[in-house]
Amino acid sequence: MVSYKELGLVNTKEMFAKAVKGGYAIPAFNFNTMEQMQAIVQAAVETKSPVIMQVSKGARNYANATILRYMAQGAVEYAKELGCPNPQIVLHLDHGDTFELCKDCIDMGFSSVMIDGSSLPYEENIALAKKVVDYAHKYDVTVEAELGVLAGVEDEVSSAVSHYTKPEEVIDFSQRTGCDSLAISIGTSHGAYKFTPAQCTRDPKTGKLVPPPLAFDILHEIEKKLPGFPIVLHGSSSVPQDEVDTINKYGGKLPDAVGIPEEQLREASKSAVCKINIDSDSRLAMTAAIRKYLAENPSHFDPRQYLKPARENMKKMYIHKIVNVLGSNEKF
Ligand SMILES: [Zn+2]
């Protein structure tokens, strides 16, 4: 058993309380590789932003659970080396689907876990979340639970249709589970294809697809029922058109990829939404930079040559999100 505190990590409690009060949101960036980790830490340190580094089950399968844990420990030390004596870094499990997986992460030094029982019947979701909360709280680890179902595909998580969170359930759910934050479904979606063209309208001026707006009415109803309670948005990449265009220009094929407009996320950040998950945008930034580099330099074969611009491009994207969308910069 390793405590996250020994690793220099923090849980989400104080971070979320400040974010809800301050009208901003903490970025939760997924990571699988060293380059992503470096870019996240550099961006967080340069902007003085707290940050949640999150690992999905798929990331653990890809990179190895032990390696990722040591990378998170490395992230804390790296942040210190970059001139940040008390980095505010959370290591979070994204979409834990069993008690055993959550326990394993807590025992390995995670400071926060998500238990996603959103596909289960209501009472089973509560029972599973409560079991995880009871274990996690013994070690001061914070727990995110989910109510409502997001559409889209992300690693092992997928659903064809979304079910908005029912505001009438949130008080009962949060009280009975004891969770520290609640992921809700108000129209965000996993992956780079958040909406089909049929679900969108077309901007008559640019010809670009405009996704349906987020259900702010549901968010505000939830805020009224649970004043000050930390709310989480999953599937909140914006799928920047310039990255998609770069990928398509250099041999990729991502037709009609659509994300959540940044203005809507900016608005959500000012509410009780205090954690916004961004994964696809990092994948797009990395792939766009690598495709461009390799197309322009066909004789190069040293991975450092193309991973360096990939890392730079991800860092630029992370800083943009922190400063221009979530407003979590200059917070310590
Ligand atoms: Zn998610």
py3Dmol code that shows the C-alpha trace and the ligand (Angstrom):
import py3Dmol

protein = """\
ATOM      1  CA  MET A   1       0.000   0.000   0.000  1.00  0.00           C
ATOM      2  CA  VAL A   2       1.398   3.373  -1.069  1.00  0.00           C
ATOM      3  CA  SER A   3      -0.279   6.574   0.047  1.00  0.00           C
ATOM      4  CA  TYR A   4      -0.564   9.269  -2.585  1.00  0.00           C
ATOM      5  CA  LYS A   5       0.539  11.726   0.066  1.00  0.00           C
ATOM      6  CA  GLU A   6       3.980  10.116   0.129  1.00  0.00           C
ATOM      7  CA  LEU A   7       4.176  10.713  -3.616  1.00  0.00           C
ATOM      8  CA  GLY A   8       3.431  14.435  -3.274  1.00  0.00           C
ATOM      9  CA  LEU A   9       0.011  14.168  -4.920  1.00  0.00           C
ATOM     10  CA  VAL A  10      -3.158  15.813  -3.606  1.00  0.00           C
ATOM     11  CA  ASN A  11      -6.818  14.753  -3.672  1.00  0.00           C
ATOM     12  CA  THR A  12      -9.532  16.869  -5.275  1.00  0.00           C
ATOM     13  CA  LYS A  13     -11.259  18.154  -2.148  1.00  0.00           C
ATOM     14  CA  GLU A  14      -9.679  21.547  -1.594  1.00  0.00           C
ATOM     15  CA  MET A  15      -9.042  22.048  -5.316  1.00  0.00           C
ATOM     16  CA  PHE A  16     -12.733  21.594  -6.172  1.00  0.00           C
ATOM     17  CA  ALA A  17     -13.973  23.748  -3.293  1.00  0.00           C
ATOM     18  CA  LYS A  18     -11.799  26.622  -4.537  1.00  0.00           C
ATOM     19  CA  ALA A  19     -12.819  26.073  -8.162  1.00  0.00           C
ATOM     20  CA  VAL A  20     -16.556  26.081  -7.407  1.00  0.00           C
ATOM     21  CA  LYS A  21     -16.156  29.250  -5.349  1.00  0.00           C
ATOM     22  CA  GLY A  22     -13.847  30.913  -7.852  1.00  0.00           C
ATOM     23  CA  GLY A  23     -15.929  30.162 -10.945  1.00  0.00           C
ATOM     24  CA  TYR A  24     -13.356  28.155 -12.847  1.00  0.00           C
ATOM     25  CA  ALA A  25     -12.758  24.474 -13.638  1.00  0.00           C
ATOM     26  CA  ILE A  26      -9.785  22.163 -13.137  1.00  0.00           C
ATOM     27  CA  PRO A  27      -8.465  20.527 -16.299  1.00  0.00           C
ATOM     28  CA  ALA A  28      -8.498  16.726 -16.273  1.00  0.00           C
ATOM     29  CA  PHE A  29      -6.147  15.566 -19.002  1.00  0.00           C
ATOM     30  CA  ASN A  30      -5.748  11.876 -19.840  1.00  0.00           C
ATOM     31  CA  PHE A  31      -2.248  10.555 -20.320  1.00  0.00           C
ATOM     32  CA  ASN A  32      -0.723   7.367 -21.711  1.00  0.00           C
ATOM     33  CA  THR A  33       2.768   8.403 -22.748  1.00  0.00           C
ATOM     34  CA  MET A  34       5.778  10.231 -21.363  1.00  0.00           C
ATOM     35  CA  GLU A  35       5.359  13.046 -23.894  1.00  0.00           C
ATOM     36  CA  GLN A  36       1.774  13.700 -22.793  1.00  0.00           C
ATOM     37  CA  MET A  37       2.846  13.686 -19.162  1.00  0.00           C
ATOM     38  CA  GLN A  38       5.679  16.140 -19.814  1.00  0.00           C
ATOM     39  CA  ALA A  39       3.415  18.460 -21.799  1.00  0.00           C
ATOM     40  CA  ILE A  40       0.737  18.425 -19.072  1.00  0.00           C
ATOM     41  CA  VAL A  41       3.231  19.220 -16.319  1.00  0.00           C
ATOM     42  CA  GLN A  42       4.959  21.965 -18.305  1.00  0.00           C
ATOM     43  CA  ALA A  43       1.607  23.583 -19.144  1.00  0.00           C
ATOM     44  CA  ALA A  44       0.361  23.385 -15.543  1.00  0.00           C
ATOM     45  CA  VAL A  45       3.577  24.794 -14.071  1.00  0.00           C
ATOM     46  CA  GLU A  46       3.890  27.635 -16.599  1.00  0.00           C
ATOM     47  CA  THR A  47       0.292  28.736 -16.028  1.00  0.00           C
ATOM     48  CA  LYS A  48       0.277  28.016 -12.276  1.00  0.00           C
ATOM     49  CA  SER A  49      -2.753  25.775 -12.698  1.00  0.00           C
ATOM     50  CA  PRO A  50      -3.814  22.829 -10.573  1.00  0.00           C
ATOM     51  CA  VAL A  51      -4.189  19.773 -12.777  1.00  0.00           C
ATOM     52  CA  ILE A  52      -5.753  16.325 -12.748  1.00  0.00           C
ATOM     53  CA  MET A  53      -3.726  13.710 -14.596  1.00  0.00           C
ATOM     54  CA  GLN A  54      -6.050  10.877 -15.355  1.00  0.00           C
ATOM     55  CA  VAL A  55      -5.542   7.316 -16.384  1.00  0.00           C
ATOM     56  CA  SER A  56      -8.187   5.126 -17.969  1.00  0.00           C
ATOM     57  CA  LYS A  57      -8.363   1.355 -17.822  1.00  0.00           C
ATOM     58  CA  GLY A  58      -7.203   1.431 -21.444  1.00  0.00           C
ATOM     59  CA  ALA A  59      -4.157   3.506 -20.476  1.00  0.00           C
ATOM     60  CA  ARG A  60      -3.269   1.010 -17.771  1.00  0.00           C
ATOM     61  CA  ASN A  61      -3.498  -1.797 -20.305  1.00  0.00           C
ATOM     62  CA  TYR A  62      -1.428   0.164 -22.826  1.00  0.00           C
ATOM     63  CA  ALA A  63       1.330   1.577 -20.674  1.00  0.00           C
ATOM     64  CA  ASN A  64       1.312  -0.761 -17.644  1.00  0.00           C
ATOM     65  CA  ALA A  65      -0.242   0.243 -14.322  1.00  0.00           C
ATOM     66  CA  THR A  66       3.044   0.319 -12.412  1.00  0.00           C
ATOM     67  CA  ILE A  67       4.782   2.474 -14.993  1.00  0.00           C
ATOM     68  CA  LEU A  68       1.937   4.998 -15.018  1.00  0.00           C
ATOM     69  CA  ARG A  69       2.007   5.248 -11.255  1.00  0.00           C
ATOM     70  CA  TYR A  70       5.725   5.995 -11.264  1.00  0.00           C
ATOM     71  CA  MET A  71       5.199   8.465 -14.101  1.00  0.00           C
ATOM     72  CA  ALA A  72       2.749  10.359 -11.898  1.00  0.00           C
ATOM     73  CA  GLN A  73       5.303  10.383  -9.112  1.00  0.00           C
ATOM     74  CA  GLY A  74       7.810  11.586 -11.702  1.00  0.00           C
ATOM     75  CA  ALA A  75       5.367  14.309 -12.726  1.00  0.00           C
ATOM     76  CA  VAL A  76       5.388  15.726  -9.187  1.00  0.00           C
ATOM     77  CA  GLU A  77       9.188  15.722  -9.050  1.00  0.00           C
ATOM     78  CA  TYR A  78       9.390  17.196 -12.553  1.00  0.00           C
ATOM     79  CA  ALA A  79       7.022  20.033 -11.563  1.00  0.00           C
ATOM     80  CA  LYS A  80       9.266  20.800  -8.577  1.00  0.00           C
ATOM     81  CA  GLU A  81      12.292  20.812 -10.839  1.00  0.00           C
ATOM     82  CA  LEU A  82      10.499  23.280 -13.124  1.00  0.00           C
ATOM     83  CA  GLY A  83      10.202  25.690 -10.200  1.00  0.00           C
ATOM     84  CA  CYS A  84       6.926  24.733  -8.553  1.00  0.00           C
ATOM     85  CA  PRO A  85       7.638  23.747  -4.919  1.00  0.00           C
ATOM     86  CA  ASN A  86       4.080  22.587  -4.088  1.00  0.00           C
ATOM     87  CA  PRO A  87       2.532  21.250  -7.262  1.00  0.00           C
ATOM     88  CA  GLN A  88      -1.225  20.711  -7.161  1.00  0.00           C
ATOM     89  CA  ILE A  89      -1.381  17.435  -9.070  1.00  0.00           C
ATOM     90  CA  VAL A  90      -4.086  14.787  -8.723  1.00  0.00           C
ATOM     91  CA  LEU A  91      -3.629  11.258 -10.037  1.00  0.00           C
ATOM     92  CA  HIS A  92      -7.119  10.098 -10.965  1.00  0.00           C
ATOM     93  CA  LEU A  93      -8.603   6.871 -12.295  1.00  0.00           C
ATOM     94  CA  ASP A  94     -10.956   7.659 -15.179  1.00  0.00           C
ATOM     95  CA  HIS A  95     -13.980   5.366 -15.582  1.00  0.00           C
ATOM     96  CA  GLY A  96     -13.178   2.709 -13.007  1.00  0.00           C
ATOM     97  CA  ASP A  97     -15.803   0.039 -13.610  1.00  0.00           C
ATOM     98  CA  THR A  98     -15.292  -2.296 -10.650  1.00  0.00           C
ATOM     99  CA  PHE A  99     -14.590  -1.985  -6.937  1.00  0.00           C
ATOM    100  CA  GLU A 100     -11.432  -4.097  -7.413  1.00  0.00           C
ATOM    101  CA  LEU A 101      -9.973  -1.735 -10.033  1.00  0.00           C
ATOM    102  CA  CYS A 102     -10.646   1.302  -7.824  1.00  0.00           C
ATOM    103  CA  LYS A 103      -9.131  -0.436  -4.796  1.00  0.00           C
ATOM    104  CA  ASP A 104      -6.078  -1.434  -6.797  1.00  0.00           C
ATOM    105  CA  CYS A 105      -5.529   2.188  -7.852  1.00  0.00           C
ATOM    106  CA  ILE A 106      -6.044   3.518  -4.331  1.00  0.00           C
ATOM    107  CA  ASP A 107      -3.554   0.942  -3.014  1.00  0.00           C
ATOM    108  CA  MET A 108      -1.085   2.036  -5.703  1.00  0.00           C
ATOM    109  CA  GLY A 109      -1.076   5.725  -4.819  1.00  0.00           C
ATOM    110  CA  PHE A 110      -3.946   7.298  -6.761  1.00  0.00           C
ATOM    111  CA  SER A 111      -5.381  10.321  -4.960  1.00  0.00           C
ATOM    112  CA  SER A 112      -8.773  10.180  -6.666  1.00  0.00           C
ATOM    113  CA  VAL A 113     -10.869   7.561  -8.452  1.00  0.00           C
ATOM    114  CA  MET A 114     -13.975   7.515 -10.556  1.00  0.00           C
ATOM    115  CA  ILE A 115     -16.425   4.680 -10.151  1.00  0.00           C
ATOM    116  CA  ASP A 116     -18.622   4.612 -13.205  1.00  0.00           C
ATOM    117  CA  GLY A 117     -21.748   2.623 -12.518  1.00  0.00           C
ATOM    118  CA  SER A 118     -23.786   4.824 -14.829  1.00  0.00           C
ATOM    119  CA  SER A 119     -24.753   1.921 -17.069  1.00  0.00           C
ATOM    120  CA  LEU A 120     -26.155  -0.024 -14.086  1.00  0.00           C
ATOM    121  CA  PRO A 121     -29.677   0.274 -12.685  1.00  0.00           C
ATOM    122  CA  TYR A 122     -29.957   3.197 -10.216  1.00  0.00           C
ATOM    123  CA  GLU A 123     -29.814   1.169  -6.994  1.00  0.00           C
ATOM    124  CA  GLU A 124     -26.842  -0.896  -8.213  1.00  0.00           C
ATOM    125  CA  ASN A 125     -24.997   2.267  -9.219  1.00  0.00           C
ATOM    126  CA  ILE A 126     -25.522   3.603  -5.683  1.00  0.00           C
ATOM    127  CA  ALA A 127     -24.411   0.362  -4.022  1.00  0.00           C
ATOM    128  CA  LEU A 128     -21.222   0.145  -6.100  1.00  0.00           C
ATOM    129  CA  ALA A 129     -20.332   3.810  -5.643  1.00  0.00           C
ATOM    130  CA  LYS A 130     -20.907   3.591  -1.884  1.00  0.00           C
ATOM    131  CA  LYS A 131     -18.636   0.560  -1.605  1.00  0.00           C
ATOM    132  CA  VAL A 132     -15.839   2.460  -3.366  1.00  0.00           C
ATOM    133  CA  VAL A 133     -16.440   5.622  -1.299  1.00  0.00           C
ATOM    134  CA  ASP A 134     -16.301   3.652   1.965  1.00  0.00           C
ATOM    135  CA  TYR A 135     -12.916   2.214   1.020  1.00  0.00           C
ATOM    136  CA  ALA A 136     -11.485   5.379  -0.553  1.00  0.00           C
ATOM    137  CA  HIS A 137     -12.388   7.681   2.313  1.00  0.00           C
ATOM    138  CA  LYS A 138     -10.422   5.541   4.764  1.00  0.00           C
ATOM    139  CA  TYR A 139      -7.341   6.765   2.885  1.00  0.00           C
ATOM    140  CA  ASP A 140      -8.555  10.304   2.177  1.00  0.00           C
ATOM    141  CA  VAL A 141      -8.937   9.489  -1.512  1.00  0.00           C
ATOM    142  CA  THR A 142     -11.736  11.381  -3.279  1.00  0.00           C
ATOM    143  CA  VAL A 143     -14.374   9.655  -5.415  1.00  0.00           C
ATOM    144  CA  GLU A 144     -16.230  10.763  -8.525  1.00  0.00           C
ATOM    145  CA  ALA A 145     -19.427   8.921  -9.410  1.00  0.00           C
ATOM    146  CA  GLU A 146     -21.637   9.257 -12.469  1.00  0.00           C
ATOM    147  CA  LEU A 147     -25.344   9.662 -12.945  1.00  0.00           C
ATOM    148  CA  GLY A 148     -26.759   9.723 -16.469  1.00  0.00           C
ATOM    149  CA  VAL A 149     -25.167   8.253 -19.582  1.00  0.00           C
ATOM    150  CA  LEU A 150     -22.936   9.969 -22.149  1.00  0.00           C
ATOM    151  CA  ALA A 151     -23.006   8.959 -25.778  1.00  0.00           C
ATOM    152  CA  GLY A 152     -19.828   8.264 -27.734  1.00  0.00           C
ATOM    153  CA  VAL A 153     -16.811   5.981 -27.557  1.00  0.00           C
ATOM    154  CA  GLU A 154     -13.749   6.300 -25.299  1.00  0.00           C
ATOM    155  CA  ASP A 155     -11.447   3.356 -24.680  1.00  0.00           C
ATOM    156  CA  GLU A 156     -13.716   0.665 -23.230  1.00  0.00           C
ATOM    157  CA  VAL A 157     -16.539   3.083 -22.489  1.00  0.00           C
ATOM    158  CA  SER A 158     -19.164   3.358 -25.179  1.00  0.00           C
ATOM    159  CA  SER A 159     -22.830   4.066 -25.563  1.00  0.00           C
ATOM    160  CA  ALA A 160     -24.870   4.701 -28.680  1.00  0.00           C
ATOM    161  CA  VAL A 161     -27.314   7.025 -26.965  1.00  0.00           C
ATOM    162  CA  SER A 162     -27.127   9.533 -24.145  1.00  0.00           C
ATOM    163  CA  HIS A 163     -29.486   9.807 -21.178  1.00  0.00           C
ATOM    164  CA  TYR A 164     -29.429  13.170 -19.470  1.00  0.00           C
ATOM    165  CA  THR A 165     -28.964  13.168 -15.728  1.00  0.00           C
ATOM    166  CA  LYS A 166     -32.300  13.466 -13.929  1.00  0.00           C
ATOM    167  CA  PRO A 167     -32.023  16.418 -11.513  1.00  0.00           C
ATOM    168  CA  GLU A 168     -34.599  14.807  -9.193  1.00  0.00           C
ATOM    169  CA  GLU A 169     -32.129  11.971  -8.472  1.00  0.00           C
ATOM    170  CA  VAL A 170     -28.993  13.939  -7.604  1.00  0.00           C
ATOM    171  CA  ILE A 171     -29.666  14.691  -3.930  1.00  0.00           C
ATOM    172  CA  ASP A 172     -30.555  11.096  -3.090  1.00  0.00           C
ATOM    173  CA  PHE A 173     -27.616   9.771  -5.118  1.00  0.00           C
ATOM    174  CA  SER A 174     -24.968  12.052  -3.647  1.00  0.00           C
ATOM    175  CA  GLN A 175     -26.199  11.587  -0.069  1.00  0.00           C
ATOM    176  CA  ARG A 176     -26.471   7.816  -0.235  1.00  0.00           C
ATOM    177  CA  THR A 177     -23.163   7.253  -2.019  1.00  0.00           C
ATOM    178  CA  GLY A 178     -21.166   9.906  -0.153  1.00  0.00           C
ATOM    179  CA  CYS A 179     -19.315  10.708  -3.396  1.00  0.00           C
ATOM    180  CA  ASP A 180     -17.141  13.829  -3.541  1.00  0.00           C
ATOM    181  CA  SER A 181     -18.070  14.871  -7.067  1.00  0.00           C
ATOM    182  CA  LEU A 182     -20.667  13.933  -9.626  1.00  0.00           C
ATOM    183  CA  ALA A 183     -20.218  13.422 -13.363  1.00  0.00           C
ATOM    184  CA  ILE A 184     -23.390  14.379 -15.162  1.00  0.00           C
ATOM    185  CA  SER A 185     -24.743  14.006 -18.673  1.00  0.00           C
ATOM    186  CA  ILE A 186     -25.988  17.239 -20.247  1.00  0.00           C
ATOM    187  CA  GLY A 187     -25.051  16.630 -23.865  1.00  0.00           C
ATOM    188  CA  THR A 188     -21.262  16.240 -23.871  1.00  0.00           C
ATOM    189  CA  SER A 189     -20.020  13.054 -25.489  1.00  0.00           C
ATOM    190  CA  HIS A 190     -16.915  10.859 -25.660  1.00  0.00           C
ATOM    191  CA  GLY A 191     -14.499  10.755 -28.606  1.00  0.00           C
ATOM    192  CA  ALA A 192     -13.784  12.859 -31.714  1.00  0.00           C
ATOM    193  CA  TYR A 193     -17.171  12.118 -33.294  1.00  0.00           C
ATOM    194  CA  LYS A 194     -19.415  13.519 -30.635  1.00  0.00           C
ATOM    195  CA  PHE A 195     -22.341  14.091 -32.923  1.00  0.00           C
ATOM    196  CA  THR A 196     -23.476  12.745 -36.273  1.00  0.00           C
ATOM    197  CA  PRO A 197     -23.970  15.323 -39.026  1.00  0.00           C
ATOM    198  CA  ALA A 198     -27.717  14.592 -38.717  1.00  0.00           C
ATOM    199  CA  GLN A 199     -27.670  15.808 -35.088  1.00  0.00           C
ATOM    200  CA  CYS A 200     -25.957  19.075 -36.096  1.00  0.00           C
ATOM    201  CA  THR A 201     -26.984  22.110 -38.039  1.00  0.00           C
ATOM    202  CA  ARG A 202     -24.734  23.747 -40.640  1.00  0.00           C
ATOM    203  CA  ASP A 203     -23.437  27.281 -40.244  1.00  0.00           C
ATOM    204  CA  PRO A 204     -24.668  28.930 -43.460  1.00  0.00           C
ATOM    205  CA  LYS A 205     -21.576  31.190 -43.601  1.00  0.00           C
ATOM    206  CA  THR A 206     -18.764  28.664 -43.033  1.00  0.00           C
ATOM    207  CA  GLY A 207     -20.533  25.434 -43.968  1.00  0.00           C
ATOM    208  CA  LYS A 208     -19.230  23.899 -40.736  1.00  0.00           C
ATOM    209  CA  LEU A 209     -21.225  21.564 -38.505  1.00  0.00           C
ATOM    210  CA  VAL A 210     -22.679  23.168 -35.376  1.00  0.00           C
ATOM    211  CA  PRO A 211     -23.474  20.667 -32.592  1.00  0.00           C
ATOM    212  CA  PRO A 212     -26.621  20.833 -30.468  1.00  0.00           C
ATOM    213  CA  PRO A 213     -26.132  23.075 -27.400  1.00  0.00           C
ATOM    214  CA  LEU A 214     -25.453  21.652 -23.932  1.00  0.00           C
ATOM    215  CA  ALA A 215     -28.464  21.347 -21.627  1.00  0.00           C
ATOM    216  CA  PHE A 216     -27.645  24.253 -19.333  1.00  0.00           C
ATOM    217  CA  ASP A 217     -31.169  24.129 -17.922  1.00  0.00           C
ATOM    218  CA  ILE A 218     -30.432  20.687 -16.470  1.00  0.00           C
ATOM    219  CA  LEU A 219     -27.062  21.871 -15.126  1.00  0.00           C
ATOM    220  CA  HIS A 220     -28.706  24.835 -13.380  1.00  0.00           C
ATOM    221  CA  GLU A 221     -31.429  22.625 -11.892  1.00  0.00           C
ATOM    222  CA  ILE A 222     -28.727  20.303 -10.518  1.00  0.00           C
ATOM    223  CA  GLU A 223     -26.848  23.296  -9.095  1.00  0.00           C
ATOM    224  CA  LYS A 224     -30.002  24.407  -7.291  1.00  0.00           C
ATOM    225  CA  LYS A 225     -30.507  20.945  -5.776  1.00  0.00           C
ATOM    226  CA  LEU A 226     -26.868  20.581  -4.706  1.00  0.00           C
ATOM    227  CA  PRO A 227     -25.518  24.082  -4.012  1.00  0.00           C
ATOM    228  CA  GLY A 228     -21.729  24.179  -4.192  1.00  0.00           C
ATOM    229  CA  PHE A 229     -21.397  20.468  -4.942  1.00  0.00           C
ATOM    230  CA  PRO A 230     -18.598  19.704  -7.445  1.00  0.00           C
ATOM    231  CA  ILE A 231     -19.912  18.723 -10.869  1.00  0.00           C
ATOM    232  CA  VAL A 232     -17.820  17.001 -13.561  1.00  0.00           C
ATOM    233  CA  LEU A 233     -18.156  17.093 -17.347  1.00  0.00           C
ATOM    234  CA  HIS A 234     -16.770  14.195 -19.359  1.00  0.00           C
ATOM    235  CA  GLY A 235     -16.300  14.143 -23.119  1.00  0.00           C
ATOM    236  CA  SER A 236     -15.477  17.842 -23.330  1.00  0.00           C
ATOM    237  CA  SER A 237     -12.924  18.047 -26.104  1.00  0.00           C
ATOM    238  CA  SER A 238     -13.593  20.731 -28.673  1.00  0.00           C
ATOM    239  CA  VAL A 239     -12.071  18.822 -31.604  1.00  0.00           C
ATOM    240  CA  PRO A 240     -10.248  21.888 -33.033  1.00  0.00           C
ATOM    241  CA  GLN A 241     -10.901  22.205 -36.740  1.00  0.00           C
ATOM    242  CA  ASP A 242      -7.308  23.267 -37.523  1.00  0.00           C
ATOM    243  CA  GLU A 243      -5.906  20.035 -36.017  1.00  0.00           C
ATOM    244  CA  VAL A 244      -8.491  17.953 -37.894  1.00  0.00           C
ATOM    245  CA  ASP A 245      -7.615  19.847 -41.105  1.00  0.00           C
ATOM    246  CA  THR A 246      -3.870  19.211 -40.565  1.00  0.00           C
ATOM    247  CA  ILE A 247      -4.505  15.492 -40.011  1.00  0.00           C
ATOM    248  CA  ASN A 248      -6.645  15.283 -43.158  1.00  0.00           C
ATOM    249  CA  LYS A 249      -4.150  17.340 -45.203  1.00  0.00           C
ATOM    250  CA  TYR A 250      -1.299  14.956 -44.366  1.00  0.00           C
ATOM    251  CA  GLY A 251      -2.970  11.669 -45.155  1.00  0.00           C
ATOM    252  CA  GLY A 252      -5.466  11.278 -42.308  1.00  0.00           C
ATOM    253  CA  LYS A 253      -9.144  10.655 -42.677  1.00  0.00           C
ATOM    254  CA  LEU A 254     -11.367  12.262 -40.059  1.00  0.00           C
ATOM    255  CA  PRO A 255     -14.456  13.452 -41.894  1.00  0.00           C
ATOM    256  CA  ASP A 256     -17.049  15.393 -39.900  1.00  0.00           C
ATOM    257  CA  ALA A 257     -15.323  15.128 -36.510  1.00  0.00           C
ATOM    258  CA  VAL A 258     -17.271  17.380 -34.112  1.00  0.00           C
ATOM    259  CA  GLY A 259     -16.618  18.520 -30.531  1.00  0.00           C
ATOM    260  CA  ILE A 260     -18.096  20.789 -27.871  1.00  0.00           C
ATOM    261  CA  PRO A 261     -17.731  24.518 -28.675  1.00  0.00           C
ATOM    262  CA  GLU A 262     -15.302  26.203 -26.283  1.00  0.00           C
ATOM    263  CA  GLU A 263     -17.700  29.075 -25.491  1.00  0.00           C
ATOM    264  CA  GLN A 264     -20.081  26.556 -23.932  1.00  0.00           C
ATOM    265  CA  LEU A 265     -17.312  25.000 -21.840  1.00  0.00           C
ATOM    266  CA  ARG A 266     -16.228  28.465 -20.742  1.00  0.00           C
ATOM    267  CA  GLU A 267     -19.762  29.131 -19.580  1.00  0.00           C
ATOM    268  CA  ALA A 268     -19.936  25.766 -17.793  1.00  0.00           C
ATOM    269  CA  SER A 269     -16.618  26.457 -16.023  1.00  0.00           C
ATOM    270  CA  LYS A 270     -18.200  29.438 -14.282  1.00  0.00           C
ATOM    271  CA  SER A 271     -20.881  27.215 -12.725  1.00  0.00           C
ATOM    272  CA  ALA A 272     -20.531  24.335 -10.248  1.00  0.00           C
ATOM    273  CA  VAL A 273     -18.719  22.429 -12.988  1.00  0.00           C
ATOM    274  CA  CYS A 274     -15.242  22.201 -11.528  1.00  0.00           C
ATOM    275  CA  LYS A 275     -13.620  19.365 -13.518  1.00  0.00           C
ATOM    276  CA  ILE A 276     -13.626  19.180 -17.295  1.00  0.00           C
ATOM    277  CA  ASN A 277     -12.256  16.079 -19.021  1.00  0.00           C
ATOM    278  CA  ILE A 278     -10.215  16.537 -22.173  1.00  0.00           C
ATOM    279  CA  ASP A 279      -8.673  13.576 -23.978  1.00  0.00           C
ATOM    280  CA  SER A 280      -9.462  13.623 -27.706  1.00  0.00           C
ATOM    281  CA  ASP A 281      -7.976  17.104 -28.215  1.00  0.00           C
ATOM    282  CA  SER A 282      -4.616  15.866 -26.963  1.00  0.00           C
ATOM    283  CA  ARG A 283      -4.796  12.854 -29.279  1.00  0.00           C
ATOM    284  CA  LEU A 284      -5.606  15.142 -32.213  1.00  0.00           C
ATOM    285  CA  ALA A 285      -2.818  17.621 -31.365  1.00  0.00           C
ATOM    286  CA  MET A 286      -0.278  14.813 -31.130  1.00  0.00           C
ATOM    287  CA  THR A 287      -1.361  13.064 -34.329  1.00  0.00           C
ATOM    288  CA  ALA A 288      -1.579  16.304 -36.342  1.00  0.00           C
ATOM    289  CA  ALA A 289       1.979  17.293 -35.403  1.00  0.00           C
ATOM    290  CA  ILE A 290       3.394  13.833 -36.127  1.00  0.00           C
ATOM    291  CA  ARG A 291       1.626  13.494 -39.482  1.00  0.00           C
ATOM    292  CA  LYS A 292       2.797  16.942 -40.565  1.00  0.00           C
ATOM    293  CA  TYR A 293       6.379  16.343 -39.454  1.00  0.00           C
ATOM    294  CA  LEU A 294       6.690  12.957 -41.123  1.00  0.00           C
ATOM    295  CA  ALA A 295       5.117  14.197 -44.363  1.00  0.00           C
ATOM    296  CA  GLU A 296       7.513  17.142 -44.477  1.00  0.00           C
ATOM    297  CA  ASN A 297      10.573  15.140 -43.433  1.00  0.00           C
ATOM    298  CA  PRO A 298      10.257  11.754 -45.124  1.00  0.00           C
ATOM    299  CA  SER A 299      13.895  10.825 -44.499  1.00  0.00           C
ATOM    300  CA  HIS A 300      13.733  11.255 -40.704  1.00  0.00           C
ATOM    301  CA  PHE A 301      13.285   8.209 -38.496  1.00  0.00           C
ATOM    302  CA  ASP A 302      14.403   9.242 -34.996  1.00  0.00           C
ATOM    303  CA  PRO A 303      11.201   9.250 -32.876  1.00  0.00           C
ATOM    304  CA  ARG A 304      12.536  12.244 -30.931  1.00  0.00           C
ATOM    305  CA  GLN A 305      12.353  14.307 -34.100  1.00  0.00           C
ATOM    306  CA  TYR A 306       8.599  13.896 -34.496  1.00  0.00           C
ATOM    307  CA  LEU A 307       7.643  13.455 -30.834  1.00  0.00           C
ATOM    308  CA  LYS A 308       9.170  16.813 -29.945  1.00  0.00           C
ATOM    309  CA  PRO A 309       6.798  18.866 -32.130  1.00  0.00           C
ATOM    310  CA  ALA A 310       3.978  16.555 -30.974  1.00  0.00           C
ATOM    311  CA  ARG A 311       4.798  17.390 -27.352  1.00  0.00           C
ATOM    312  CA  GLU A 312       4.984  21.106 -28.162  1.00  0.00           C
ATOM    313  CA  ASN A 313       1.632  21.027 -29.915  1.00  0.00           C
ATOM    314  CA  MET A 314      -0.034  19.264 -26.983  1.00  0.00           C
ATOM    315  CA  LYS A 315       1.491  21.733 -24.539  1.00  0.00           C
ATOM    316  CA  LYS A 316       0.157  24.656 -26.587  1.00  0.00           C
ATOM    317  CA  MET A 317      -3.306  23.071 -26.526  1.00  0.00           C
ATOM    318  CA  TYR A 318      -3.178  22.428 -22.749  1.00  0.00           C
ATOM    319  CA  ILE A 319      -2.160  26.033 -22.067  1.00  0.00           C
ATOM    320  CA  HIS A 320      -4.940  27.305 -24.307  1.00  0.00           C
ATOM    321  CA  LYS A 321      -7.520  25.231 -22.418  1.00  0.00           C
ATOM    322  CA  ILE A 322      -6.229  26.315 -19.017  1.00  0.00           C
ATOM    323  CA  VAL A 323      -6.053  30.022 -19.811  1.00  0.00           C
ATOM    324  CA  ASN A 324      -8.801  30.611 -22.361  1.00  0.00           C
ATOM    325  CA  VAL A 325     -11.433  27.991 -21.571  1.00  0.00           C
ATOM    326  CA  LEU A 326     -11.285  26.752 -17.962  1.00  0.00           C
ATOM    327  CA  GLY A 327      -9.720  29.777 -16.272  1.00  0.00           C
ATOM    328  CA  SER A 328      -7.634  27.670 -13.861  1.00  0.00           C
ATOM    329  CA  ASN A 329      -4.409  29.670 -14.394  1.00  0.00           C
ATOM    330  CA  GLU A 330      -2.688  31.722 -11.689  1.00  0.00           C
ATOM    331  CA  LYS A 331      -4.340  29.779  -8.880  1.00  0.00           C
ATOM    332  CA  PHE A 332      -1.317  29.206  -6.621  1.00  0.00           C
TER     333      PHE A 332
END
"""
ligand_1 = """\
1
ZN
Zn -15.404 9.932 -19.672
"""
view = py3Dmol.view(width=600, height=400)
view.addModel(protein, "pdb")
view.setStyle({"model": 0}, {"cartoon": {"style": "trace"}})
view.addModel(ligand_1, "xyz")
view.setStyle({"model": 1}, {"stick": {}})
view.zoomTo()
view.show()
